[in-house]
Amino acid sequence: MAAGAATNGHLAGARTTELLRFATAGSVDDGKSTLIGRLLHDSKAIFEDQLEHLLATSERRGDAYVDLALLTDGLRAEREQGITIDVAYRYFQTAKRKFIIADTPGHEQYTRNMVTGASTADLSVVLVDARKGVSEQTRRHAYIASLLRIPHVVVCVNKMDLVGYDEAVFDAIVEELVDWTARLGLPDVTFIPMSALHGDNVVERSLEMPWYDGPPLLYHLEHVVIAPARDLVNLRFPVQWVIRPSSQQHPDYRGYAGQLVGGVLRPGDEVLVLPAGQRTRVAEVDTFDAG
């Protein structure tokens, strides 16, 4: 089994309740990057020169609107293909709370990157395209949220404008996901109908959906209750990568890289590997800073 366990150096520690870390998830083209762009734009968290750059880029690409997704799609390949590949982090704050956003990729091929971005999240925002309904990736990302024990999940049924803001479409998706999330044991799931492109129920309440009596997304993010400290008892170490240098200096090294998101880990500790159910012991703990 393991010859060593590598982490990024972040072990256990308290977090203030004024900081909320949340990650976006969902299938390809469900509107994750657009949602974050709209959230930053409507909460006035982007600079004037950034907005001018977005206007110029959108015009050059021939878009009929300002493509707010460009705020988070930072890689050239992402901009050209219109998809998210890497995890993009954005920081902003309101009068109520500070936020760290992890915009994670939706494609199945980049699920590992999605897990990386969500591994430290207090809340997961899972997007569903109102036209397509619940997809395999929707279920997969909800399942990953349960595995990572993310305490809060917000399901944003996006692109409601493309289904005429139909309440029945929203209700059908909610009914399907309520059963699935209950089976996963997710403790807190909230459903919000929205159009990230037009800003409906993102920062402000939408006039197009008077049948929805809940808050917009930003209000929920500002008021959701966050645990004041990490769990120091139950060990959780999501493995994000296996490190095998195969070098002369380390010919037999095998390290399991990730971030310790719960409990305390020491050399010699017995650990249970899931889902295989095998038990092994930690040979050593290596950190990014060689500590």
C-alpha positions, -999 to +999 in steps of 0.1 A: +000+000+000+012+035+008+049+044+011+038+078+022+009+103+023+013+137+007-009+167+016-008+203+006+000+213+041-034+223+053-044+201+082-069+211+108-078+245+120-107+268+128-125+290+102-144+321+110-181+320+103-178+352+081-160+332+054-179+308+031-162+285+007-184+271-020-179+251-052-200+250-083-208+217-100-231+204-127-229+190-162-212+207-192-230+238-204-253+240-174-241+276-168-217+273-139-192+300-152-220+323-163-236+320-128-204+330-111-198+358-135-234+371-129-229+368-091-197+388-093-212+414-117-245+420-099-228+422-065-204+448-080-174+426-073-156+432-106-135+462-117-145+486-145-115+476-166-125+439-162-160+448-175-146+467-204-124+437-213-155+415-212-174+438-235-145+440-260-140+402-259-177+394-263-179+418-292-149+404-309-163+368-306-196+380-321-217+373-290-250+389-288-245+396-251-217+402-225-204+367-218-199+368-181-185+332-182-152+347-194-146+360-158-138+325-147-128+307-179-092+317-177-074+291-199-072+298-236-086+263-243-116+271-220-123+304-238-121+288-272-142+257-264-166+274-240-160+248-212-143+247-178-112+225-175-092+237-145-106+249-112-108+286-111-110+304-077-126+338-072-128+359-041-154+385-032-173+399-003-205+416+007-215+434+039-226+401+053-198+376+045-166+369+026-166+342-002-142+319-019-157+304-051-143+273-068-156+271-103-151+234-111-153+216-144-185+197-153-172+172-179-168+136-167-132+136-179-123+163-154-142+149-124-109+147-105-105+185-108-141+189-096-133+168-064-102+190-058-122+222-059-150+208-037-128+191-011-127+222+011-162+236+004-187+244+030-214+245+004-219+230-031-239+247-058-251+221-083-266+235-115-293+217-136-303+228-171-341+233-169-344+221-205-325+188-200-335+180-164-314+158-141-284+142-158-259+115-149-234+143-140-260+159-117-264+127-098-226+121-098-219+155-084-245+152-057-230+118-048-195+134-045-209+161-022-222+134+000-189+115+000-171+147+009-197+154+035-204+189+023-230+201+048-250+223+025-261+218-012-280+243-033-295+230-065-299+258-090-323+250-118-308+273-144-320+285-178-356+289-167-360+316-193-356+290-220-386+270-206-408+301-202-402+303-165-426+273-161-432+263-125-441+228-135-406+222-150-390+233-118-413+212-096-405+181-117-368+185-113-372+191-075-393+160-071-368+138-088-338+152-069-355+152-035-357+114-036-321+111-048-305+135-022-325+119+006-310+085-003-276+100-003-282+114+032-274+150+023-285+170+054-294+203+038-306+208+002-321+240-011-337+244-046-336+278-065-351+284-100-330+309-119-316+323-151-279+332-147-278+348-181-305+374-172-298+375-134-331+360-123-329+349-086-291+353-085-286+385-066-321+399-068-355+383-068-370+376-102-401+393-113-405+365-139-412+338-113-437+352-088-446+316-079-412+311-062-413+325-026-377+317-016-346+340-015-322+345-043-289+327-043-268+355-028-291+359+001-289+322+009-251+323+006-250+352+030-272+336+057-265+298+056-251+286+089-215+275+086-199+253+113-172+273+132-145+246+131-134+215+113-141+180+125-110+169+144-124+134+152-135+117+120-106+112+096-113+121+060-086+123+033-099+124-003-072+111-025-068+134-055-037+120-071-011+092-067+025+104-068+051+081-082+083+100-092+102+069-105+134+088-100+168+076-088+163+096-056+129+081-049+128+048-069+100+031-048+081+062-036+043+061-038+024+090-022-013+097-020-019+134-025-049+153-012-061+176+015-069+165+050-105+177+055-113+159+088-095+144+117-058+142+125-033+120+107+001+108+120+027+083+109+018+049+121-019+055+122-042+028+108-065+040+080-094+024+062-093+027+024-127+031+008-145+017-012-121-013-011-124-017+026-087-024+030-067-013+061-031+000+060-008+022+080+006+056+072+044+054+067+050+091+066+033+124+060+049+147+034+038+183+029+041+206+000+066+227+019+086+196+028+076+200+064 
